[in-house]
Amino acid sequence: MSQLMEMILSRHGYEVDLAATGRDGLSMIERRRPNIVLLDLMMPDMDGWQVYNQLKANPDTSSIPVIIVTARAQATEKTIAMKVAQVDDYIVKPFNPTQLVETVAEILAR
């Protein structure tokens, strides 16, 4: 799924870096300081919420927008993510490629 997102976003001119695990993702984010993070909730070694909490706890990465991209489609999960955790957006897999690109563009335009 991450390779599909990379292909879709790359075709629209975005530079995409992939990380296979939460720890790799955190390390990459700290080094590269991306403009936006697309974060799955179900990953090896750390779940997405652990990654998210560490990003937001670090003053150097706390302002980076985060879009959750997950198979967790329950309305309560999305509500908690948007209202309580205050993620920038929440996309449920499988997603529409146009929705992905539009969401990324909208968040980056803010």
Jmol script that loads the backbone (N, CA, C; Angstrom):
load data "model"
ATOM      1  N   MET A   1       0.823  -1.182   0.000  1.00  0.00           N
ATOM      2  CA  MET A   1       0.000   0.000   0.000  1.00  0.00           C
ATOM      3  C   MET A   1       0.874   1.255   0.000  1.00  0.00           C
ATOM      4  N   SER A   2       1.961   1.217   0.751  1.00  0.00           N
ATOM      5  CA  SER A   2       2.836   2.397   0.791  1.00  0.00           C
ATOM      6  C   SER A   2       3.476   2.651  -0.571  1.00  0.00           C
ATOM      7  N   GLN A   3       3.806   1.582  -1.286  1.00  0.00           N
ATOM      8  CA  GLN A   3       4.378   1.768  -2.625  1.00  0.00           C
ATOM      9  C   GLN A   3       3.349   2.335  -3.593  1.00  0.00           C
ATOM     10  N   LEU A   4       2.099   1.949  -3.433  1.00  0.00           N
ATOM     11  CA  LEU A   4       1.035   2.510  -4.261  1.00  0.00           C
ATOM     12  C   LEU A   4       0.881   4.003  -3.972  1.00  0.00           C
ATOM     13  N   MET A   5       0.893   4.379  -2.696  1.00  0.00           N
ATOM     14  CA  MET A   5       0.798   5.801  -2.346  1.00  0.00           C
ATOM     15  C   MET A   5       1.987   6.573  -2.905  1.00  0.00           C
ATOM     16  N   GLU A   6       3.178   5.963  -2.830  1.00  0.00           N
ATOM     17  CA  GLU A   6       4.370   6.613  -3.384  1.00  0.00           C
ATOM     18  C   GLU A   6       4.201   6.851  -4.879  1.00  0.00           C
ATOM     19  N   MET A   7       3.721   5.855  -5.599  1.00  0.00           N
ATOM     20  CA  MET A   7       3.543   5.983  -7.043  1.00  0.00           C
ATOM     21  C   MET A   7       2.531   7.084  -7.362  1.00  0.00           C
ATOM     22  N   ILE A   8       1.408   7.086  -6.670  1.00  0.00           N
ATOM     23  CA  ILE A   8       0.361   8.083  -6.910  1.00  0.00           C
ATOM     24  C   ILE A   8       0.884   9.484  -6.636  1.00  0.00           C
ATOM     25  N   LEU A   9       1.498   9.678  -5.498  1.00  0.00           N
ATOM     26  CA  LEU A   9       1.963  11.018  -5.126  1.00  0.00           C
ATOM     27  C   LEU A   9       3.146  11.472  -5.979  1.00  0.00           C
ATOM     28  N   SER A  10       4.032  10.559  -6.322  1.00  0.00           N
ATOM     29  CA  SER A  10       5.177  10.905  -7.181  1.00  0.00           C
ATOM     30  C   SER A  10       4.711  11.379  -8.549  1.00  0.00           C
ATOM     31  N   ARG A  11       3.690  10.748  -9.066  1.00  0.00           N
ATOM     32  CA  ARG A  11       3.149  11.142 -10.374  1.00  0.00           C
ATOM     33  C   ARG A  11       2.539  12.541 -10.342  1.00  0.00           C
ATOM     34  N   HIS A  12       2.238  13.025  -9.147  1.00  0.00           N
ATOM     35  CA  HIS A  12       1.698  14.374  -8.997  1.00  0.00           C
ATOM     36  C   HIS A  12       2.766  15.358  -8.517  1.00  0.00           C
ATOM     37  N   GLY A  13       4.015  14.962  -8.623  1.00  0.00           N
ATOM     38  CA  GLY A  13       5.117  15.872  -8.340  1.00  0.00           C
ATOM     39  C   GLY A  13       5.613  15.910  -6.912  1.00  0.00           C
ATOM     40  N   TYR A  14       5.126  15.032  -6.061  1.00  0.00           N
ATOM     41  CA  TYR A  14       5.578  15.013  -4.670  1.00  0.00           C
ATOM     42  C   TYR A  14       6.782  14.100  -4.518  1.00  0.00           C
ATOM     43  N   GLU A  15       7.725  14.517  -3.695  1.00  0.00           N
ATOM     44  CA  GLU A  15       8.862  13.670  -3.340  1.00  0.00           C
ATOM     45  C   GLU A  15       8.436  12.837  -2.139  1.00  0.00           C
ATOM     46  N   VAL A  16       8.566  11.515  -2.255  1.00  0.00           N
ATOM     47  CA  VAL A  16       8.060  10.610  -1.231  1.00  0.00           C
ATOM     48  C   VAL A  16       9.190   9.738  -0.707  1.00  0.00           C
ATOM     49  N   ASP A  17       9.285   9.656   0.621  1.00  0.00           N
ATOM     50  CA  ASP A  17      10.199   8.730   1.286  1.00  0.00           C
ATOM     51  C   ASP A  17       9.348   7.716   2.038  1.00  0.00           C
ATOM     52  N   LEU A  18       9.735   6.447   1.975  1.00  0.00           N
ATOM     53  CA  LEU A  18       8.988   5.386   2.644  1.00  0.00           C
ATOM     54  C   LEU A  18       9.777   4.831   3.823  1.00  0.00           C
ATOM     55  N   ALA A  19       9.054   4.470   4.858  1.00  0.00           N
ATOM     56  CA  ALA A  19       9.649   3.783   6.000  1.00  0.00           C
ATOM     57  C   ALA A  19       8.798   2.555   6.281  1.00  0.00           C
ATOM     58  N   ALA A  20       9.444   1.432   6.544  1.00  0.00           N
ATOM     59  CA  ALA A  20       8.732   0.167   6.754  1.00  0.00           C
ATOM     60  C   ALA A  20       8.256  -0.022   8.188  1.00  0.00           C
ATOM     61  N   THR A  21       8.879   0.661   9.122  1.00  0.00           N
ATOM     62  CA  THR A  21       8.514   0.506  10.531  1.00  0.00           C
ATOM     63  C   THR A  21       8.347   1.877  11.177  1.00  0.00           C
ATOM     64  N   GLY A  22       7.725   1.885  12.322  1.00  0.00           N
ATOM     65  CA  GLY A  22       7.551   3.135  13.056  1.00  0.00           C
ATOM     66  C   GLY A  22       8.874   3.761  13.462  1.00  0.00           C
ATOM     67  N   ARG A  23       9.805   2.954  13.928  1.00  0.00           N
ATOM     68  CA  ARG A  23      11.115   3.485  14.346  1.00  0.00           C
ATOM     69  C   ARG A  23      11.866   4.077  13.156  1.00  0.00           C
ATOM     70  N   ASP A  24      11.822   3.377  12.021  1.00  0.00           N
ATOM     71  CA  ASP A  24      12.467   3.904  10.814  1.00  0.00           C
ATOM     72  C   ASP A  24      11.816   5.217  10.396  1.00  0.00           C
ATOM     73  N   GLY A  25      10.497   5.269  10.493  1.00  0.00           N
ATOM     74  CA  GLY A  25       9.777   6.483  10.137  1.00  0.00           C
ATOM     75  C   GLY A  25      10.163   7.653  11.028  1.00  0.00           C
ATOM     76  N   LEU A  26      10.214   7.438  12.328  1.00  0.00           N
ATOM     77  CA  LEU A  26      10.607   8.508  13.249  1.00  0.00           C
ATOM     78  C   LEU A  26      12.012   9.004  12.957  1.00  0.00           C
ATOM     79  N   SER A  27      12.917   8.072  12.736  1.00  0.00           N
ATOM     80  CA  SER A  27      14.300   8.443  12.426  1.00  0.00           C
ATOM     81  C   SER A  27      14.362   9.272  11.143  1.00  0.00           C
ATOM     82  N   MET A  28      13.640   8.831  10.120  1.00  0.00           N
ATOM     83  CA  MET A  28      13.632   9.547   8.846  1.00  0.00           C
ATOM     84  C   MET A  28      13.034  10.944   9.006  1.00  0.00           C
ATOM     85  N   ILE A  29      11.952  11.038   9.759  1.00  0.00           N
ATOM     86  CA  ILE A  29      11.294  12.330   9.965  1.00  0.00           C
ATOM     87  C   ILE A  29      12.225  13.290  10.698  1.00  0.00           C
ATOM     88  N   GLU A  30      12.931  12.805  11.697  1.00  0.00           N
ATOM     89  CA  GLU A  30      13.855  13.662  12.439  1.00  0.00           C
ATOM     90  C   GLU A  30      15.000  14.147  11.554  1.00  0.00           C
ATOM     91  N   ARG A  31      15.457  13.301  10.632  1.00  0.00           N
ATOM     92  CA  ARG A  31      16.550  13.686   9.723  1.00  0.00           C
ATOM     93  C   ARG A  31      16.088  14.594   8.598  1.00  0.00           C
ATOM     94  N   ARG A  32      14.953  14.259   7.993  1.00  0.00           N
ATOM     95  CA  ARG A  32      14.520  14.913   6.753  1.00  0.00           C
ATOM     96  C   ARG A  32      13.559  16.078   6.953  1.00  0.00           C
ATOM     97  N   ARG A  33      12.851  16.115   8.068  1.00  0.00           N
ATOM     98  CA  ARG A  33      11.849  17.148   8.349  1.00  0.00           C
ATOM     99  C   ARG A  33      10.885  17.333   7.162  1.00  0.00           C
ATOM    100  N   PRO A  34      10.063  16.337   6.879  1.00  0.00           N
ATOM    101  CA  PRO A  34       9.161  16.422   5.725  1.00  0.00           C
ATOM    102  C   PRO A  34       8.086  17.488   5.927  1.00  0.00           C
ATOM    103  N   ASN A  35       7.435  17.856   4.845  1.00  0.00           N
ATOM    104  CA  ASN A  35       6.353  18.833   4.904  1.00  0.00           C
ATOM    105  C   ASN A  35       5.057  18.215   5.417  1.00  0.00           C
ATOM    106  N   ILE A  36       4.950  16.891   5.298  1.00  0.00           N
ATOM    107  CA  ILE A  36       3.747  16.182   5.722  1.00  0.00           C
ATOM    108  C   ILE A  36       4.106  14.716   5.973  1.00  0.00           C
ATOM    109  N   VAL A  37       3.354  14.065   6.860  1.00  0.00           N
ATOM    110  CA  VAL A  37       3.562  12.641   7.158  1.00  0.00           C
ATOM    111  C   VAL A  37       2.244  11.910   6.930  1.00  0.00           C
ATOM    112  N   LEU A  38       2.304  10.833   6.154  1.00  0.00           N
ATOM    113  CA  LEU A  38       1.174   9.920   5.998  1.00  0.00           C
ATOM    114  C   LEU A  38       1.500   8.716   6.855  1.00  0.00           C
ATOM    115  N   LEU A  39       0.637   8.430   7.809  1.00  0.00           N
ATOM    116  CA  LEU A  39       0.966   7.479   8.862  1.00  0.00           C
ATOM    117  C   LEU A  39      -0.085   6.377   8.963  1.00  0.00           C
ATOM    118  N   ASP A  40       0.359   5.135   8.852  1.00  0.00           N
ATOM    119  CA  ASP A  40      -0.522   3.991   9.070  1.00  0.00           C
ATOM    120  C   ASP A  40      -0.583   3.727  10.570  1.00  0.00           C
ATOM    121  N   LEU A  41      -1.715   3.245  11.045  1.00  0.00           N
ATOM    122  CA  LEU A  41      -1.828   2.940  12.471  1.00  0.00           C
ATOM    123  C   LEU A  41      -1.283   1.570  12.816  1.00  0.00           C
ATOM    124  N   MET A  42      -1.261   0.660  11.842  1.00  0.00           N
ATOM    125  CA  MET A  42      -0.810  -0.700  12.095  1.00  0.00           C
ATOM    126  C   MET A  42       0.534  -0.927  11.410  1.00  0.00           C
ATOM    127  N   MET A  43       1.600  -0.875  12.212  1.00  0.00           N
ATOM    128  CA  MET A  43       2.964  -1.044  11.698  1.00  0.00           C
ATOM    129  C   MET A  43       3.738  -1.971  12.618  1.00  0.00           C
ATOM    130  N   PRO A  44       4.793  -2.576  12.076  1.00  0.00           N
ATOM    131  CA  PRO A  44       5.650  -3.386  12.956  1.00  0.00           C
ATOM    132  C   PRO A  44       6.432  -2.498  13.923  1.00  0.00           C
ATOM    133  N   ASP A  45       6.737  -2.986  15.050  1.00  0.00           N
ATOM    134  CA  ASP A  45       7.568  -2.446  16.121  1.00  0.00           C
ATOM    135  C   ASP A  45       6.940  -1.312  16.926  1.00  0.00           C
ATOM    136  N   MET A  46       6.162  -0.456  16.325  1.00  0.00           N
ATOM    137  CA  MET A  46       5.451   0.625  17.026  1.00  0.00           C
ATOM    138  C   MET A  46       4.147   0.836  16.272  1.00  0.00           C
ATOM    139  N   ASP A  47       3.064   1.071  16.991  1.00  0.00           N
ATOM    140  CA  ASP A  47       1.861   1.385  16.235  1.00  0.00           C
ATOM    141  C   ASP A  47       1.864   2.864  15.860  1.00  0.00           C
ATOM    142  N   GLY A  48       0.969   3.228  14.972  1.00  0.00           N
ATOM    143  CA  GLY A  48       0.937   4.598  14.472  1.00  0.00           C
ATOM    144  C   GLY A  48       0.692   5.635  15.548  1.00  0.00           C
ATOM    145  N   TRP A  49      -0.105   5.282  16.568  1.00  0.00           N
ATOM    146  CA  TRP A  49      -0.347   6.248  17.639  1.00  0.00           C
ATOM    147  C   TRP A  49       0.911   6.520  18.447  1.00  0.00           C
ATOM    148  N   GLN A  50       1.745   5.505  18.639  1.00  0.00           N
ATOM    149  CA  GLN A  50       3.019   5.731  19.335  1.00  0.00           C
ATOM    150  C   GLN A  50       3.899   6.672  18.521  1.00  0.00           C
ATOM    151  N   VAL A  51       3.955   6.452  17.223  1.00  0.00           N
ATOM    152  CA  VAL A  51       4.736   7.336  16.346  1.00  0.00           C
ATOM    153  C   VAL A  51       4.169   8.748  16.410  1.00  0.00           C
ATOM    154  N   TYR A  52       2.862   8.866  16.279  1.00  0.00           N
ATOM    155  CA  TYR A  52       2.205  10.173  16.306  1.00  0.00           C
ATOM    156  C   TYR A  52       2.512  10.921  17.607  1.00  0.00           C
ATOM    157  N   ASN A  53       2.380  10.225  18.732  1.00  0.00           N
ATOM    158  CA  ASN A  53       2.637  10.864  20.028  1.00  0.00           C
ATOM    159  C   ASN A  53       4.078  11.332  20.150  1.00  0.00           C
ATOM    160  N   GLN A  54       5.025  10.547  19.651  1.00  0.00           N
ATOM    161  CA  GLN A  54       6.426  10.972  19.706  1.00  0.00           C
ATOM    162  C   GLN A  54       6.675  12.167  18.792  1.00  0.00           C
ATOM    163  N   LEU A  55       6.043  12.172  17.614  1.00  0.00           N
ATOM    164  CA  LEU A  55       6.180  13.322  16.716  1.00  0.00           C
ATOM    165  C   LEU A  55       5.675  14.593  17.381  1.00  0.00           C
ATOM    166  N   LYS A  56       4.511  14.512  17.994  1.00  0.00           N
ATOM    167  CA  LYS A  56       3.887  15.694  18.588  1.00  0.00           C
ATOM    168  C   LYS A  56       4.575  16.120  19.884  1.00  0.00           C
ATOM    169  N   ALA A  57       5.264  15.210  20.549  1.00  0.00           N
ATOM    170  CA  ALA A  57       5.982  15.544  21.783  1.00  0.00           C
ATOM    171  C   ALA A  57       7.319  16.221  21.512  1.00  0.00           C
ATOM    172  N   ASN A  58       7.833  16.077  20.306  1.00  0.00           N
ATOM    173  CA  ASN A  58       9.130  16.649  19.937  1.00  0.00           C
ATOM    174  C   ASN A  58       8.909  18.040  19.345  1.00  0.00           C
ATOM    175  N   PRO A  59       9.438  19.093  19.954  1.00  0.00           N
ATOM    176  CA  PRO A  59       9.236  20.447  19.431  1.00  0.00           C
ATOM    177  C   PRO A  59       9.725  20.623  17.989  1.00  0.00           C
ATOM    178  N   ASP A  60      10.691  19.826  17.565  1.00  0.00           N
ATOM    179  CA  ASP A  60      11.218  19.942  16.206  1.00  0.00           C
ATOM    180  C   ASP A  60      10.300  19.333  15.155  1.00  0.00           C
ATOM    181  N   THR A  61       9.394  18.444  15.572  1.00  0.00           N
ATOM    182  CA  THR A  61       8.512  17.771  14.607  1.00  0.00           C
ATOM    183  C   THR A  61       7.029  17.981  14.908  1.00  0.00           C
ATOM    184  N   SER A  62       6.719  18.666  15.977  1.00  0.00           N
ATOM    185  CA  SER A  62       5.319  18.783  16.409  1.00  0.00           C
ATOM    186  C   SER A  62       4.431  19.540  15.433  1.00  0.00           C
ATOM    187  N   SER A  63       4.995  20.388  14.611  1.00  0.00           N
ATOM    188  CA  SER A  63       4.169  21.180  13.687  1.00  0.00           C
ATOM    189  C   SER A  63       3.984  20.510  12.321  1.00  0.00           C
ATOM    190  N   ILE A  64       4.604  19.354  12.111  1.00  0.00           N
ATOM    191  CA  ILE A  64       4.452  18.647  10.830  1.00  0.00           C
ATOM    192  C   ILE A  64       3.043  18.067  10.761  1.00  0.00           C
ATOM    193  N   PRO A  65       2.294  18.387   9.699  1.00  0.00           N
ATOM    194  CA  PRO A  65       0.950  17.825   9.560  1.00  0.00           C
ATOM    195  C   PRO A  65       0.993  16.309   9.382  1.00  0.00           C
ATOM    196  N   VAL A  66      -0.021  15.631   9.934  1.00  0.00           N
ATOM    197  CA  VAL A  66      -0.098  14.181   9.862  1.00  0.00           C
ATOM    198  C   VAL A  66      -1.468  13.768   9.322  1.00  0.00           C
ATOM    199  N   ILE A  67      -1.429  12.925   8.303  1.00  0.00           N
ATOM    200  CA  ILE A  67      -2.642  12.298   7.776  1.00  0.00           C
ATOM    201  C   ILE A  67      -2.563  10.825   8.127  1.00  0.00           C
ATOM    202  N   ILE A  68      -3.567  10.332   8.833  1.00  0.00           N
ATOM    203  CA  ILE A  68      -3.655   8.914   9.133  1.00  0.00           C
ATOM    204  C   ILE A  68      -4.220   8.218   7.891  1.00  0.00           C
ATOM    205  N   VAL A  69      -3.561   7.154   7.446  1.00  0.00           N
ATOM    206  CA  VAL A  69      -4.040   6.328   6.333  1.00  0.00           C
ATOM    207  C   VAL A  69      -4.123   4.908   6.881  1.00  0.00           C
ATOM    208  N   THR A  70      -5.347   4.409   7.072  1.00  0.00           N
ATOM    209  CA  THR A  70      -5.520   3.157   7.794  1.00  0.00           C
ATOM    210  C   THR A  70      -6.706   2.351   7.286  1.00  0.00           C
ATOM    211  N   ALA A  71      -6.698   1.078   7.614  1.00  0.00           N
ATOM    212  CA  ALA A  71      -7.833   0.204   7.306  1.00  0.00           C
ATOM    213  C   ALA A  71      -8.895   0.281   8.397  1.00  0.00           C
ATOM    214  N   ARG A  72      -8.598   0.945   9.474  1.00  0.00           N
ATOM    215  CA  ARG A  72      -9.556   1.077  10.576  1.00  0.00           C
ATOM    216  C   ARG A  72     -10.650   2.066  10.172  1.00  0.00           C
ATOM    217  N   ALA A  73     -11.809   1.523   9.826  1.00  0.00           N
ATOM    218  CA  ALA A  73     -12.872   2.339   9.242  1.00  0.00           C
ATOM    219  C   ALA A  73     -13.983   2.705  10.228  1.00  0.00           C
ATOM    220  N   GLN A  74     -13.832   2.360  11.485  1.00  0.00           N
ATOM    221  CA  GLN A  74     -14.876   2.661  12.452  1.00  0.00           C
ATOM    222  C   GLN A  74     -15.010   4.171  12.639  1.00  0.00           C
ATOM    223  N   ALA A  75     -16.237   4.638  12.694  1.00  0.00           N
ATOM    224  CA  ALA A  75     -16.500   6.073  12.854  1.00  0.00           C
ATOM    225  C   ALA A  75     -15.907   6.598  14.157  1.00  0.00           C
ATOM    226  N   THR A  76     -15.953   5.795  15.215  1.00  0.00           N
ATOM    227  CA  THR A  76     -15.407   6.263  16.495  1.00  0.00           C
ATOM    228  C   THR A  76     -13.896   6.464  16.414  1.00  0.00           C
ATOM    229  N   GLU A  77     -13.229   5.595  15.695  1.00  0.00           N
ATOM    230  CA  GLU A  77     -11.771   5.718  15.529  1.00  0.00           C
ATOM    231  C   GLU A  77     -11.433   7.031  14.826  1.00  0.00           C
ATOM    232  N   LYS A  78     -12.164   7.336  13.766  1.00  0.00           N
ATOM    233  CA  LYS A  78     -11.924   8.579  13.021  1.00  0.00           C
ATOM    234  C   LYS A  78     -12.252   9.791  13.890  1.00  0.00           C
ATOM    235  N   THR A  79     -13.332   9.736  14.624  1.00  0.00           N
ATOM    236  CA  THR A  79     -13.708  10.856  15.492  1.00  0.00           C
ATOM    237  C   THR A  79     -12.640  11.118  16.537  1.00  0.00           C
ATOM    238  N   ILE A  80     -12.153  10.074  17.157  1.00  0.00           N
ATOM    239  CA  ILE A  80     -11.092  10.223  18.159  1.00  0.00           C
ATOM    240  C   ILE A  80      -9.847  10.826  17.519  1.00  0.00           C
ATOM    241  N   ALA A  81      -9.485  10.319  16.348  1.00  0.00           N
ATOM    242  CA  ALA A  81      -8.290  10.822  15.662  1.00  0.00           C
ATOM    243  C   ALA A  81      -8.411  12.306  15.327  1.00  0.00           C
ATOM    244  N   MET A  82      -9.565  12.694  14.818  1.00  0.00           N
ATOM    245  CA  MET A  82      -9.751  14.073  14.370  1.00  0.00           C
ATOM    246  C   MET A  82     -10.002  15.042  15.530  1.00  0.00           C
ATOM    247  N   LYS A  83     -10.833  14.646  16.481  1.00  0.00           N
ATOM    248  CA  LYS A  83     -11.248  15.564  17.555  1.00  0.00           C
ATOM    249  C   LYS A  83     -10.320  15.541  18.765  1.00  0.00           C
ATOM    250  N   VAL A  84      -9.886  14.350  19.158  1.00  0.00           N
ATOM    251  CA  VAL A  84      -9.063  14.236  20.361  1.00  0.00           C
ATOM    252  C   VAL A  84      -7.580  14.370  20.026  1.00  0.00           C
ATOM    253  N   ALA A  85      -7.100  13.537  19.116  1.00  0.00           N
ATOM    254  CA  ALA A  85      -5.669  13.573  18.769  1.00  0.00           C
ATOM    255  C   ALA A  85      -5.350  14.753  17.853  1.00  0.00           C
ATOM    256  N   GLN A  86      -6.354  15.266  17.178  1.00  0.00           N
ATOM    257  CA  GLN A  86      -6.213  16.408  16.275  1.00  0.00           C
ATOM    258  C   GLN A  86      -5.240  16.144  15.127  1.00  0.00           C
ATOM    259  N   VAL A  87      -5.391  14.954  14.517  1.00  0.00           N
ATOM    260  CA  VAL A  87      -4.642  14.699  13.287  1.00  0.00           C
ATOM    261  C   VAL A  87      -5.202  15.617  12.217  1.00  0.00           C
ATOM    262  N   ASP A  88      -4.447  15.841  11.168  1.00  0.00           N
ATOM    263  CA  ASP A  88      -4.879  16.776  10.134  1.00  0.00           C
ATOM    264  C   ASP A  88      -5.929  16.187   9.203  1.00  0.00           C
ATOM    265  N   ASP A  89      -5.902  14.878   9.004  1.00  0.00           N
ATOM    266  CA  ASP A  89      -6.949  14.208   8.252  1.00  0.00           C
ATOM    267  C   ASP A  89      -6.835  12.709   8.483  1.00  0.00           C
ATOM    268  N   TYR A  90      -7.840  11.974   8.006  1.00  0.00           N
ATOM    269  CA  TYR A  90      -7.950  10.537   8.260  1.00  0.00           C
ATOM    270  C   TYR A  90      -8.520   9.905   7.005  1.00  0.00           C
ATOM    271  N   ILE A  91      -7.730   9.076   6.336  1.00  0.00           N
ATOM    272  CA  ILE A  91      -8.141   8.417   5.102  1.00  0.00           C
ATOM    273  C   ILE A  91      -8.226   6.916   5.362  1.00  0.00           C
ATOM    274  N   VAL A  92      -9.350   6.326   4.959  1.00  0.00           N
ATOM    275  CA  VAL A  92      -9.561   4.894   5.159  1.00  0.00           C
ATOM    276  C   VAL A  92      -9.159   4.139   3.899  1.00  0.00           C
ATOM    277  N   LYS A  93      -8.383   3.051   4.098  1.00  0.00           N
ATOM    278  CA  LYS A  93      -8.012   2.160   2.994  1.00  0.00           C
ATOM    279  C   LYS A  93      -9.135   1.163   2.761  1.00  0.00           C
ATOM    280  N   PRO A  94      -9.395   0.775   1.563  1.00  0.00           N
ATOM    281  CA  PRO A  94      -8.789   1.283   0.339  1.00  0.00           C
ATOM    282  C   PRO A  94      -9.320   2.689   0.053  1.00  0.00           C
ATOM    283  N   PHE A  95      -8.464   3.510  -0.496  1.00  0.00           N
ATOM    284  CA  PHE A  95      -8.815   4.900  -0.736  1.00  0.00           C
ATOM    285  C   PHE A  95      -8.869   5.182  -2.231  1.00  0.00           C
ATOM    286  N   ASN A  96      -9.498   6.268  -2.560  1.00  0.00           N
ATOM    287  CA  ASN A  96      -9.547   6.747  -3.928  1.00  0.00           C
ATOM    288  C   ASN A  96      -8.264   7.548  -4.170  1.00  0.00           C
ATOM    289  N   PRO A  97      -7.494   7.243  -5.207  1.00  0.00           N
ATOM    290  CA  PRO A  97      -6.248   7.976  -5.461  1.00  0.00           C
ATOM    291  C   PRO A  97      -6.451   9.488  -5.560  1.00  0.00           C
ATOM    292  N   THR A  98      -7.551   9.911  -6.157  1.00  0.00           N
ATOM    293  CA  THR A  98      -7.824  11.346  -6.267  1.00  0.00           C
ATOM    294  C   THR A  98      -8.015  11.953  -4.883  1.00  0.00           C
ATOM    295  N   GLN A  99      -8.698  11.233  -4.008  1.00  0.00           N
ATOM    296  CA  GLN A  99      -8.896  11.706  -2.636  1.00  0.00           C
ATOM    297  C   GLN A  99      -7.553  11.889  -1.929  1.00  0.00           C
ATOM    298  N   LEU A 100      -6.651  10.938  -2.108  1.00  0.00           N
ATOM    299  CA  LEU A 100      -5.333  11.023  -1.487  1.00  0.00           C
ATOM    300  C   LEU A 100      -4.603  12.279  -1.942  1.00  0.00           C
ATOM    301  N   VAL A 101      -4.533  12.483  -3.233  1.00  0.00           N
ATOM    302  CA  VAL A 101      -3.813  13.646  -3.783  1.00  0.00           C
ATOM    303  C   VAL A 101      -4.470  14.943  -3.333  1.00  0.00           C
ATOM    304  N   GLU A 102      -5.779  15.006  -3.389  1.00  0.00           N
ATOM    305  CA  GLU A 102      -6.486  16.230  -2.982  1.00  0.00           C
ATOM    306  C   GLU A 102      -6.290  16.527  -1.498  1.00  0.00           C
ATOM    307  N   THR A 103      -6.313  15.500  -0.679  1.00  0.00           N
ATOM    308  CA  THR A 103      -6.127  15.688   0.768  1.00  0.00           C
ATOM    309  C   THR A 103      -4.722  16.198   1.055  1.00  0.00           C
ATOM    310  N   VAL A 104      -3.719  15.591   0.438  1.00  0.00           N
ATOM    311  CA  VAL A 104      -2.328  16.032   0.634  1.00  0.00           C
ATOM    312  C   VAL A 104      -2.182  17.491   0.184  1.00  0.00           C
ATOM    313  N   ALA A 105      -2.698  17.819  -0.983  1.00  0.00           N
ATOM    314  CA  ALA A 105      -2.598  19.190  -1.496  1.00  0.00           C
ATOM    315  C   ALA A 105      -3.285  20.181  -0.561  1.00  0.00           C
ATOM    316  N   GLU A 106      -4.460  19.812  -0.069  1.00  0.00           N
ATOM    317  CA  GLU A 106      -5.205  20.701   0.827  1.00  0.00           C
ATOM    318  C   GLU A 106      -4.440  20.956   2.118  1.00  0.00           C
ATOM    319  N   ILE A 107      -3.898  19.911   2.705  1.00  0.00           N
ATOM    320  CA  ILE A 107      -3.156  20.056   3.969  1.00  0.00           C
ATOM    321  C   ILE A 107      -1.905  20.894   3.751  1.00  0.00           C
ATOM    322  N   LEU A 108      -1.196  20.664   2.664  1.00  0.00           N
ATOM    323  CA  LEU A 108       0.024  21.426   2.393  1.00  0.00           C
ATOM    324  C   LEU A 108      -0.269  22.900   2.089  1.00  0.00           C
ATOM    325  N   ALA A 109      -1.457  23.187   1.575  1.00  0.00           N
ATOM    326  CA  ALA A 109      -1.813  24.568   1.234  1.00  0.00           C
ATOM    327  C   ALA A 109      -2.142  25.413   2.475  1.00  0.00           C
ATOM    328  N   ARG A 110      -2.384  24.760   3.591  1.00  0.00           N
ATOM    329  CA  ARG A 110      -2.745  25.497   4.814  1.00  0.00           C
ATOM    330  C   ARG A 110      -1.617  26.323   5.340  1.00  0.00           C
TER     331      ARG A 110
END
end "model"
wireframe off; spacefill off
backbone 0.3
color backbone group
